């Protein structure tokens, strides 16, 4: 699916409902935004996958990953 949308003066864009539905993106979901050349890529991420992947290392790395997730959560509130 492809669509054209505009950026507002605060840098906010709206992801059209059809695209949100297509990838199962809901309000409050986490997304990862990266730049690839001249493209902005927005990917839905599963926080449980991030926690699981951070736990593949040491206990200290896992705790750090969980602390970062908690900090991000409270910033959004």
PyMOL Python script that loads the backbone (N, CA, C, O; Angstrom):
from pymol import cmd

cmd.read_pdbstr("""\
ATOM      1  N   UNK A   1       0.849  -1.168   0.000  1.00  0.00           N
ATOM      2  CA  UNK A   1       0.000   0.000   0.000  1.00  0.00           C
ATOM      3  C   UNK A   1       0.898   1.234   0.000  1.00  0.00           C
ATOM      4  O   UNK A   1       1.947   1.248   0.643  1.00  0.00           O
ATOM      5  N   UNK A   2       0.490   2.237  -0.703  1.00  0.00           N
ATOM      6  CA  UNK A   2       1.236   3.491  -0.786  1.00  0.00           C
ATOM      7  C   UNK A   2       0.274   4.653  -0.662  1.00  0.00           C
ATOM      8  O   UNK A   2      -0.844   4.599  -1.175  1.00  0.00           O
ATOM      9  N   UNK A   3       0.702   5.699   0.014  1.00  0.00           N
ATOM     10  CA  UNK A   3      -0.127   6.886   0.161  1.00  0.00           C
ATOM     11  C   UNK A   3       0.768   8.108   0.289  1.00  0.00           C
ATOM     12  O   UNK A   3       1.958   7.984   0.579  1.00  0.00           O
ATOM     13  N   UNK A   4       0.211   9.259   0.078  1.00  0.00           N
ATOM     14  CA  UNK A   4       0.942  10.514   0.236  1.00  0.00           C
ATOM     15  C   UNK A   4       0.274  11.294   1.357  1.00  0.00           C
ATOM     16  O   UNK A   4      -0.950  11.413   1.400  1.00  0.00           O
ATOM     17  N   UNK A   5       1.073  11.815   2.246  1.00  0.00           N
ATOM     18  CA  UNK A   5       0.574  12.610   3.360  1.00  0.00           C
ATOM     19  C   UNK A   5       1.499  13.799   3.553  1.00  0.00           C
ATOM     20  O   UNK A   5       2.576  13.846   2.958  1.00  0.00           O
ATOM     21  N   UNK A   6       1.101  14.750   4.363  1.00  0.00           N
ATOM     22  CA  UNK A   6       1.905  15.948   4.586  1.00  0.00           C
ATOM     23  C   UNK A   6       2.438  15.982   6.013  1.00  0.00           C
ATOM     24  O   UNK A   6       1.835  15.444   6.942  1.00  0.00           O
ATOM     25  N   UNK A   7       3.562  16.618   6.151  1.00  0.00           N
ATOM     26  CA  UNK A   7       4.194  16.854   7.432  1.00  0.00           C
ATOM     27  C   UNK A   7       3.685  18.185   7.967  1.00  0.00           C
ATOM     28  O   UNK A   7       3.680  19.177   7.239  1.00  0.00           O
ATOM     29  N   UNK A   8       3.251  18.224   9.240  1.00  0.00           N
ATOM     30  CA  UNK A   8       2.788  19.516   9.763  1.00  0.00           C
ATOM     31  C   UNK A   8       3.970  20.315  10.304  1.00  0.00           C
ATOM     32  O   UNK A   8       5.102  19.831  10.290  1.00  0.00           O
ATOM     33  N   UNK A   9       3.721  21.525  10.778  1.00  0.00           N
ATOM     34  CA  UNK A   9       4.815  22.400  11.199  1.00  0.00           C
ATOM     35  C   UNK A   9       5.579  21.875  12.411  1.00  0.00           C
ATOM     36  O   UNK A   9       6.705  22.307  12.660  1.00  0.00           O
ATOM     37  N   UNK A  10       4.993  20.963  13.160  1.00  0.00           N
ATOM     38  CA  UNK A  10       5.682  20.358  14.306  1.00  0.00           C
ATOM     39  C   UNK A  10       6.416  19.075  13.914  1.00  0.00           C
ATOM     40  O   UNK A  10       6.999  18.414  14.773  1.00  0.00           O
ATOM     41  N   UNK A  11       6.395  18.719  12.637  1.00  0.00           N
ATOM     42  CA  UNK A  11       7.074  17.513  12.180  1.00  0.00           C
ATOM     43  C   UNK A  11       6.256  16.249  12.355  1.00  0.00           C
ATOM     44  O   UNK A  11       6.802  15.147  12.298  1.00  0.00           O
ATOM     45  N   UNK A  12       4.963  16.389  12.568  1.00  0.00           N
ATOM     46  CA  UNK A  12       4.090  15.238  12.808  1.00  0.00           C
ATOM     47  C   UNK A  12       3.435  14.803  11.502  1.00  0.00           C
ATOM     48  O   UNK A  12       2.970  15.631  10.718  1.00  0.00           O
ATOM     49  N   UNK A  13       3.408  13.483  11.282  1.00  0.00           N
ATOM     50  CA  UNK A  13       2.656  12.926  10.157  1.00  0.00           C
ATOM     51  C   UNK A  13       1.626  11.953  10.716  1.00  0.00           C
ATOM     52  O   UNK A  13       1.784  11.420  11.814  1.00  0.00           O
ATOM     53  N   UNK A  14       0.586  11.735   9.953  1.00  0.00           N
ATOM     54  CA  UNK A  14      -0.426  10.750  10.334  1.00  0.00           C
ATOM     55  C   UNK A  14      -0.235   9.529   9.445  1.00  0.00           C
ATOM     56  O   UNK A  14      -0.185   9.644   8.220  1.00  0.00           O
ATOM     57  N   UNK A  15      -0.129   8.367  10.066  1.00  0.00           N
ATOM     58  CA  UNK A  15      -0.072   7.120   9.304  1.00  0.00           C
ATOM     59  C   UNK A  15      -1.512   6.748   8.991  1.00  0.00           C
ATOM     60  O   UNK A  15      -2.300   6.510   9.907  1.00  0.00           O
ATOM     61  N   UNK A  16      -1.869   6.694   7.710  1.00  0.00           N
ATOM     62  CA  UNK A  16      -3.260   6.416   7.343  1.00  0.00           C
ATOM     63  C   UNK A  16      -3.773   5.099   7.940  1.00  0.00           C
ATOM     64  O   UNK A  16      -3.018   4.143   8.118  1.00  0.00           O
ATOM     65  N   UNK A  17      -5.067   5.076   8.242  1.00  0.00           N
ATOM     66  CA  UNK A  17      -5.698   3.918   8.876  1.00  0.00           C
ATOM     67  C   UNK A  17      -5.463   2.633   8.092  1.00  0.00           C
ATOM     68  O   UNK A  17      -5.211   1.586   8.688  1.00  0.00           O
ATOM     69  N   UNK A  18      -5.540   2.696   6.776  1.00  0.00           N
ATOM     70  CA  UNK A  18      -5.335   1.494   5.968  1.00  0.00           C
ATOM     71  C   UNK A  18      -3.965   0.874   6.187  1.00  0.00           C
ATOM     72  O   UNK A  18      -3.833  -0.348   6.254  1.00  0.00           O
ATOM     73  N   UNK A  19      -2.948   1.715   6.298  1.00  0.00           N
ATOM     74  CA  UNK A  19      -1.589   1.221   6.538  1.00  0.00           C
ATOM     75  C   UNK A  19      -1.471   0.698   7.966  1.00  0.00           C
ATOM     76  O   UNK A  19      -0.871  -0.353   8.191  1.00  0.00           O
ATOM     77  N   UNK A  20      -2.037   1.422   8.933  1.00  0.00           N
ATOM     78  CA  UNK A  20      -2.005   0.947  10.330  1.00  0.00           C
ATOM     79  C   UNK A  20      -2.677  -0.416  10.445  1.00  0.00           C
ATOM     80  O   UNK A  20      -2.168  -1.315  11.115  1.00  0.00           O
ATOM     81  N   UNK A  21      -3.827  -0.561   9.784  1.00  0.00           N
ATOM     82  CA  UNK A  21      -4.548  -1.840   9.821  1.00  0.00           C
ATOM     83  C   UNK A  21      -3.740  -2.951   9.157  1.00  0.00           C
ATOM     84  O   UNK A  21      -3.720  -4.085   9.635  1.00  0.00           O
ATOM     85  N   UNK A  22      -3.075  -2.617   8.057  1.00  0.00           N
ATOM     86  CA  UNK A  22      -2.319  -3.623   7.298  1.00  0.00           C
ATOM     87  C   UNK A  22      -1.213  -4.262   8.136  1.00  0.00           C
ATOM     88  O   UNK A  22      -0.945  -5.457   8.003  1.00  0.00           O
ATOM     89  N   UNK A  23      -0.570  -3.471   8.998  1.00  0.00           N
ATOM     90  CA  UNK A  23       0.511  -4.036   9.814  1.00  0.00           C
ATOM     91  C   UNK A  23       0.112  -4.239  11.274  1.00  0.00           C
ATOM     92  O   UNK A  23       0.937  -4.629  12.100  1.00  0.00           O
ATOM     93  N   UNK A  24      -1.157  -3.973  11.586  1.00  0.00           N
ATOM     94  CA  UNK A  24      -1.647  -4.197  12.947  1.00  0.00           C
ATOM     95  C   UNK A  24      -1.116  -3.188  13.946  1.00  0.00           C
ATOM     96  O   UNK A  24      -0.901  -3.522  15.111  1.00  0.00           O
ATOM     97  N   UNK A  25      -0.904  -1.959  13.507  1.00  0.00           N
ATOM     98  CA  UNK A  25      -0.385  -0.901  14.369  1.00  0.00           C
ATOM     99  C   UNK A  25      -1.538  -0.214  15.092  1.00  0.00           C
ATOM    100  O   UNK A  25      -2.486   0.262  14.468  1.00  0.00           O
ATOM    101  N   UNK A  26      -1.440  -0.172  16.431  1.00  0.00           N
ATOM    102  CA  UNK A  26      -2.496   0.440  17.238  1.00  0.00           C
ATOM    103  C   UNK A  26      -1.912   1.562  18.090  1.00  0.00           C
ATOM    104  O   UNK A  26      -0.701   1.632  18.300  1.00  0.00           O
ATOM    105  N   UNK A  27      -2.791   2.441  18.578  1.00  0.00           N
ATOM    106  CA  UNK A  27      -2.364   3.526  19.458  1.00  0.00           C
ATOM    107  C   UNK A  27      -1.562   2.964  20.627  1.00  0.00           C
ATOM    108  O   UNK A  27      -1.975   1.993  21.262  1.00  0.00           O
ATOM    109  N   UNK A  28      -0.433   3.568  20.903  1.00  0.00           N
ATOM    110  CA  UNK A  28       0.416   3.136  22.003  1.00  0.00           C
ATOM    111  C   UNK A  28       1.479   2.130  21.611  1.00  0.00           C
ATOM    112  O   UNK A  28       2.390   1.867  22.396  1.00  0.00           O
ATOM    113  N   UNK A  29       1.387   1.550  20.395  1.00  0.00           N
ATOM    114  CA  UNK A  29       2.409   0.608  19.944  1.00  0.00           C
ATOM    115  C   UNK A  29       3.738   1.334  19.758  1.00  0.00           C
ATOM    116  O   UNK A  29       3.770   2.517  19.420  1.00  0.00           O
ATOM    117  N   UNK A  30       4.818   0.618  19.979  1.00  0.00           N
ATOM    118  CA  UNK A  30       6.153   1.176  19.777  1.00  0.00           C
ATOM    119  C   UNK A  30       6.560   0.990  18.317  1.00  0.00           C
ATOM    120  O   UNK A  30       6.249  -0.027  17.697  1.00  0.00           O
ATOM    121  N   UNK A  31       7.255   1.981  17.785  1.00  0.00           N
ATOM    122  CA  UNK A  31       7.788   1.890  16.430  1.00  0.00           C
ATOM    123  C   UNK A  31       9.256   2.285  16.452  1.00  0.00           C
ATOM    124  O   UNK A  31       9.697   3.059  17.301  1.00  0.00           O
ATOM    125  N   UNK A  32       9.994   1.742  15.507  1.00  0.00           N
ATOM    126  CA  UNK A  32      11.399   2.111  15.336  1.00  0.00           C
ATOM    127  C   UNK A  32      11.485   2.932  14.063  1.00  0.00           C
ATOM    128  O   UNK A  32      10.965   2.529  13.022  1.00  0.00           O
ATOM    129  N   UNK A  33      12.140   4.086  14.141  1.00  0.00           N
ATOM    130  CA  UNK A  33      12.281   4.963  12.985  1.00  0.00           C
ATOM    131  C   UNK A  33      13.758   5.018  12.619  1.00  0.00           C
ATOM    132  O   UNK A  33      14.604   5.352  13.449  1.00  0.00           O
ATOM    133  N   UNK A  34      14.058   4.683  11.359  1.00  0.00           N
ATOM    134  CA  UNK A  34      15.435   4.727  10.879  1.00  0.00           C
ATOM    135  C   UNK A  34      15.487   5.482   9.562  1.00  0.00           C
ATOM    136  O   UNK A  34      14.470   5.660   8.892  1.00  0.00           O
ATOM    137  N   UNK A  35      16.673   5.917   9.205  1.00  0.00           N
ATOM    138  CA  UNK A  35      16.894   6.594   7.932  1.00  0.00           C
ATOM    139  C   UNK A  35      17.747   5.681   7.066  1.00  0.00           C
ATOM    140  O   UNK A  35      18.801   5.212   7.495  1.00  0.00           O
ATOM    141  N   UNK A  36      17.288   5.433   5.848  1.00  0.00           N
ATOM    142  CA  UNK A  36      18.022   4.633   4.871  1.00  0.00           C
ATOM    143  C   UNK A  36      18.158   5.471   3.612  1.00  0.00           C
ATOM    144  O   UNK A  36      17.237   5.541   2.798  1.00  0.00           O
ATOM    145  N   UNK A  37      19.311   6.107   3.459  1.00  0.00           N
ATOM    146  CA  UNK A  37      19.493   7.005   2.322  1.00  0.00           C
ATOM    147  C   UNK A  37      18.576   8.200   2.482  1.00  0.00           C
ATOM    148  O   UNK A  37      18.664   8.936   3.465  1.00  0.00           O
ATOM    149  N   UNK A  38      17.687   8.391   1.500  1.00  0.00           N
ATOM    150  CA  UNK A  38      16.732   9.504   1.589  1.00  0.00           C
ATOM    151  C   UNK A  38      15.349   9.035   2.029  1.00  0.00           C
ATOM    152  O   UNK A  38      14.361   9.743   1.836  1.00  0.00           O
ATOM    153  N   UNK A  39      15.277   7.838   2.623  1.00  0.00           N
ATOM    154  CA  UNK A  39      14.000   7.276   3.069  1.00  0.00           C
ATOM    155  C   UNK A  39      13.929   7.233   4.589  1.00  0.00           C
ATOM    156  O   UNK A  39      14.928   6.982   5.264  1.00  0.00           O
ATOM    157  N   UNK A  40      12.740   7.479   5.114  1.00  0.00           N
ATOM    158  CA  UNK A  40      12.457   7.293   6.534  1.00  0.00           C
ATOM    159  C   UNK A  40      11.661   5.996   6.639  1.00  0.00           C
ATOM    160  O   UNK A  40      10.609   5.855   6.015  1.00  0.00           O
ATOM    161  N   UNK A  41      12.163   5.056   7.426  1.00  0.00           N
ATOM    162  CA  UNK A  41      11.516   3.756   7.575  1.00  0.00           C
ATOM    163  C   UNK A  41      10.930   3.663   8.983  1.00  0.00           C
ATOM    164  O   UNK A  41      11.631   3.865   9.974  1.00  0.00           O
ATOM    165  N   UNK A  42       9.644   3.358   9.054  1.00  0.00           N
ATOM    166  CA  UNK A  42       8.957   3.208  10.341  1.00  0.00           C
ATOM    167  C   UNK A  42       8.548   1.745  10.466  1.00  0.00           C
ATOM    168  O   UNK A  42       7.788   1.233   9.644  1.00  0.00           O
ATOM    169  N   UNK A  43       9.058   1.074  11.503  1.00  0.00           N
ATOM    170  CA  UNK A  43       8.753  -0.343  11.708  1.00  0.00           C
ATOM    171  C   UNK A  43       8.061  -0.542  13.050  1.00  0.00           C
ATOM    172  O   UNK A  43       8.480   0.013  14.066  1.00  0.00           O
ATOM    173  N   UNK A  44       6.999  -1.338  13.043  1.00  0.00           N
ATOM    174  CA  UNK A  44       6.355  -1.725  14.299  1.00  0.00           C
ATOM    175  C   UNK A  44       7.315  -2.666  15.016  1.00  0.00           C
ATOM    176  O   UNK A  44       7.887  -3.567  14.403  1.00  0.00           O
ATOM    177  N   UNK A  45       7.487  -2.451  16.307  1.00  0.00           N
ATOM    178  CA  UNK A  45       8.338  -3.359  17.069  1.00  0.00           C
ATOM    179  C   UNK A  45       7.540  -3.959  18.208  1.00  0.00           C
ATOM    180  O   UNK A  45       6.645  -3.329  18.772  1.00  0.00           O
ATOM    181  N   UNK A  46       7.882  -5.171  18.525  1.00  0.00           N
ATOM    182  CA  UNK A  46       7.256  -5.875  19.635  1.00  0.00           C
ATOM    183  C   UNK A  46       8.181  -5.732  20.835  1.00  0.00           C
ATOM    184  O   UNK A  46       9.302  -6.242  20.819  1.00  0.00           O
ATOM    185  N   UNK A  47       7.725  -5.048  21.871  1.00  0.00           N
ATOM    186  CA  UNK A  47       8.578  -4.824  23.035  1.00  0.00           C
ATOM    187  C   UNK A  47       9.022  -6.125  23.680  1.00  0.00           C
ATOM    188  O   UNK A  47      10.119  -6.193  24.235  1.00  0.00           O
ATOM    189  N   UNK A  48       8.189  -7.163  23.618  1.00  0.00           N
ATOM    190  CA  UNK A  48       8.600  -8.446  24.195  1.00  0.00           C
ATOM    191  C   UNK A  48       9.763  -9.027  23.422  1.00  0.00           C
ATOM    192  O   UNK A  48      10.651  -9.640  24.015  1.00  0.00           O
ATOM    193  N   UNK A  49       9.779  -8.848  22.093  1.00  0.00           N
ATOM    194  CA  UNK A  49      10.927  -9.303  21.307  1.00  0.00           C
ATOM    195  C   UNK A  49      12.179  -8.545  21.714  1.00  0.00           C
ATOM    196  O   UNK A  49      13.255  -9.132  21.822  1.00  0.00           O
ATOM    197  N   UNK A  50      12.044  -7.234  21.942  1.00  0.00           N
ATOM    198  CA  UNK A  50      13.201  -6.442  22.361  1.00  0.00           C
ATOM    199  C   UNK A  50      13.707  -6.909  23.717  1.00  0.00           C
ATOM    200  O   UNK A  50      14.915  -7.022  23.924  1.00  0.00           O
ATOM    201  N   UNK A  51      12.794  -7.180  24.638  1.00  0.00           N
ATOM    202  CA  UNK A  51      13.206  -7.651  25.958  1.00  0.00           C
ATOM    203  C   UNK A  51      13.876  -9.016  25.825  1.00  0.00           C
ATOM    204  O   UNK A  51      14.923  -9.254  26.427  1.00  0.00           O
ATOM    205  N   UNK A  52      13.285  -9.904  25.046  1.00  0.00           N
ATOM    206  CA  UNK A  52      13.850 -11.238  24.850  1.00  0.00           C
ATOM    207  C   UNK A  52      15.249 -11.148  24.257  1.00  0.00           C
ATOM    208  O   UNK A  52      16.167 -11.823  24.723  1.00  0.00           O
ATOM    209  N   UNK A  53      15.416 -10.309  23.223  1.00  0.00           N
ATOM    210  CA  UNK A  53      16.722 -10.174  22.574  1.00  0.00           C
ATOM    211  C   UNK A  53      17.755  -9.559  23.505  1.00  0.00           C
ATOM    212  O   UNK A  53      18.929  -9.924  23.449  1.00  0.00           O
ATOM    213  N   UNK A  54      17.340  -8.637  24.356  1.00  0.00           N
ATOM    214  CA  UNK A  54      18.308  -8.037  25.277  1.00  0.00           C
ATOM    215  C   UNK A  54      18.743  -9.054  26.324  1.00  0.00           C
ATOM    216  O   UNK A  54      19.823  -8.930  26.902  1.00  0.00           O
ATOM    217  N   UNK A  55      17.913 -10.053  26.568  1.00  0.00           N
ATOM    218  CA  UNK A  55      18.216 -11.037  27.603  1.00  0.00           C
ATOM    219  C   UNK A  55      19.139 -12.148  27.123  1.00  0.00           C
ATOM    220  O   UNK A  55      19.478 -13.041  27.899  1.00  0.00           O
ATOM    221  N   UNK A  56      19.547 -12.111  25.877  1.00  0.00           N
ATOM    222  CA  UNK A  56      20.449 -13.139  25.369  1.00  0.00           C
ATOM    223  C   UNK A  56      21.865 -12.940  25.888  1.00  0.00           C
ATOM    224  O   UNK A  56      22.686 -13.854  25.810  1.00  0.00           O
ATOM    225  N   UNK A  57      22.161 -11.755  26.418  1.00  0.00           N
ATOM    226  CA  UNK A  57      23.485 -11.459  26.957  1.00  0.00           C
ATOM    227  C   UNK A  57      23.520 -11.717  28.451  1.00  0.00           C
ATOM    228  O   UNK A  57      22.882 -12.638  28.961  1.00  0.00           O
ATOM    229  N   UNK A  58      24.272 -10.888  29.132  1.00  0.00           N
ATOM    230  CA  UNK A  58      24.429 -11.037  30.574  1.00  0.00           C
ATOM    231  C   UNK A  58      23.204 -10.506  31.313  1.00  0.00           C
ATOM    232  O   UNK A  58      22.343  -9.842  30.735  1.00  0.00           O
ATOM    233  N   UNK A  59      23.152 -10.813  32.593  1.00  0.00           N
ATOM    234  CA  UNK A  59      22.054 -10.310  33.423  1.00  0.00           C
ATOM    235  C   UNK A  59      22.097  -8.791  33.490  1.00  0.00           C
ATOM    236  O   UNK A  59      21.055  -8.137  33.537  1.00  0.00           O
ATOM    237  N   UNK A  60      23.304  -8.229  33.495  1.00  0.00           N
ATOM    238  CA  UNK A  60      23.446  -6.770  33.538  1.00  0.00           C
ATOM    239  C   UNK A  60      22.877  -6.134  32.271  1.00  0.00           C
ATOM    240  O   UNK A  60      22.211  -5.100  32.338  1.00  0.00           O
ATOM    241  N   UNK A  61      23.140  -6.752  31.113  1.00  0.00           N
ATOM    242  CA  UNK A  61      22.601  -6.239  29.850  1.00  0.00           C
ATOM    243  C   UNK A  61      21.082  -6.323  29.840  1.00  0.00           C
ATOM    244  O   UNK A  61      20.406  -5.409  29.368  1.00  0.00           O
ATOM    245  N   UNK A  62      20.551  -7.420  30.361  1.00  0.00           N
ATOM    246  CA  UNK A  62      19.097  -7.590  30.412  1.00  0.00           C
ATOM    247  C   UNK A  62      18.472  -6.526  31.307  1.00  0.00           C
ATOM    248  O   UNK A  62      17.458  -5.926  30.951  1.00  0.00           O
ATOM    249  N   UNK A  63      19.073  -6.297  32.459  1.00  0.00           N
ATOM    250  CA  UNK A  63      18.542  -5.288  33.383  1.00  0.00           C
ATOM    251  C   UNK A  63      18.611  -3.899  32.756  1.00  0.00           C
ATOM    252  O   UNK A  63      17.680  -3.106  32.898  1.00  0.00           O
ATOM    253  N   UNK A  64      19.699  -3.608  32.070  1.00  0.00           N
ATOM    254  CA  UNK A  64      19.839  -2.306  31.409  1.00  0.00           C
ATOM    255  C   UNK A  64      18.750  -2.145  30.349  1.00  0.00           C
ATOM    256  O   UNK A  64      18.140  -1.081  30.246  1.00  0.00           O
ATOM    257  N   UNK A  65      18.503  -3.197  29.561  1.00  0.00           N
ATOM    258  CA  UNK A  65      17.468  -3.143  28.531  1.00  0.00           C
ATOM    259  C   UNK A  65      16.088  -2.908  29.118  1.00  0.00           C
ATOM    260  O   UNK A  65      15.304  -2.126  28.580  1.00  0.00           O
ATOM    261  N   UNK A  66      15.793  -3.576  30.211  1.00  0.00           N
ATOM    262  CA  UNK A  66      14.500  -3.385  30.870  1.00  0.00           C
ATOM    263  C   UNK A  66      14.374  -1.978  31.444  1.00  0.00           C
ATOM    264  O   UNK A  66      13.309  -1.366  31.372  1.00  0.00           O
ATOM    265  N   UNK A  67      15.467  -1.466  32.014  1.00  0.00           N
ATOM    266  CA  UNK A  67      15.450  -0.093  32.538  1.00  0.00           C
ATOM    267  C   UNK A  67      15.184   0.909  31.424  1.00  0.00           C
ATOM    268  O   UNK A  67      14.431   1.864  31.617  1.00  0.00           O
ATOM    269  N   UNK A  68      15.795   0.702  30.256  1.00  0.00           N
ATOM    270  CA  UNK A  68      15.585   1.600  29.118  1.00  0.00           C
ATOM    271  C   UNK A  68      14.139   1.548  28.645  1.00  0.00           C
ATOM    272  O   UNK A  68      13.548   2.584  28.338  1.00  0.00           O
ATOM    273  N   UNK A  69      13.568   0.353  28.586  1.00  0.00           N
ATOM    274  CA  UNK A  69      12.172   0.207  28.169  1.00  0.00           C
ATOM    275  C   UNK A  69      11.243   0.913  29.155  1.00  0.00           C
ATOM    276  O   UNK A  69      10.299   1.590  28.749  1.00  0.00           O
ATOM    277  N   UNK A  70      11.513   0.752  30.449  1.00  0.00           N
ATOM    278  CA  UNK A  70      10.680   1.398  31.459  1.00  0.00           C
ATOM    279  C   UNK A  70      10.786   2.918  31.346  1.00  0.00           C
ATOM    280  O   UNK A  70       9.781   3.622  31.457  1.00  0.00           O
ATOM    281  N   UNK A  71      11.992   3.422  31.127  1.00  0.00           N
ATOM    282  CA  UNK A  71      12.188   4.867  30.983  1.00  0.00           C
ATOM    283  C   UNK A  71      11.431   5.402  29.771  1.00  0.00           C
ATOM    284  O   UNK A  71      10.790   6.450  29.852  1.00  0.00           O
ATOM    285  N   UNK A  72      11.502   4.685  28.643  1.00  0.00           N
ATOM    286  CA  UNK A  72      10.765   5.092  27.445  1.00  0.00           C
ATOM    287  C   UNK A  72       9.259   5.078  27.702  1.00  0.00           C
ATOM    288  O   UNK A  72       8.544   5.975  27.257  1.00  0.00           O
ATOM    289  N   UNK A  73       8.783   4.069  28.414  1.00  0.00           N
ATOM    290  CA  UNK A  73       7.358   3.967  28.724  1.00  0.00           C
ATOM    291  C   UNK A  73       6.892   5.195  29.499  1.00  0.00           C
ATOM    292  O   UNK A  73       5.871   5.791  29.157  1.00  0.00           O
ATOM    293  N   UNK A  74       7.629   5.576  30.538  1.00  0.00           N
ATOM    294  CA  UNK A  74       7.208   6.701  31.371  1.00  0.00           C
ATOM    295  C   UNK A  74       7.344   8.030  30.650  1.00  0.00           C
ATOM    296  O   UNK A  74       6.617   8.970  30.969  1.00  0.00           O
ATOM    297  N   UNK A  75       8.248   8.138  29.695  1.00  0.00           N
ATOM    298  CA  UNK A  75       8.367   9.365  28.901  1.00  0.00           C
ATOM    299  C   UNK A  75       7.124   9.573  28.051  1.00  0.00           C
ATOM    300  O   UNK A  75       6.717  10.707  27.800  1.00  0.00           O
ATOM    301  N   UNK A  76       6.515   8.460  27.605  1.00  0.00           N
ATOM    302  CA  UNK A  76       5.320   8.550  26.757  1.00  0.00           C
ATOM    303  C   UNK A  76       4.077   8.895  27.561  1.00  0.00           C
ATOM    304  O   UNK A  76       3.093   9.355  26.980  1.00  0.00           O
ATOM    305  N   UNK A  77       4.083   8.695  28.856  1.00  0.00           N
ATOM    306  CA  UNK A  77       2.895   8.926  29.694  1.00  0.00           C
ATOM    307  C   UNK A  77       2.696  10.378  29.977  1.00  0.00           C
ATOM    308  O   UNK A  77       1.745  10.749  30.666  1.00  0.00           O
TER     309      UNK A  77
END
""", "prot")
cmd.dss("prot")
cmd.show_as("cartoon", "prot")
cmd.util.cbc("prot")
cmd.orient("prot")
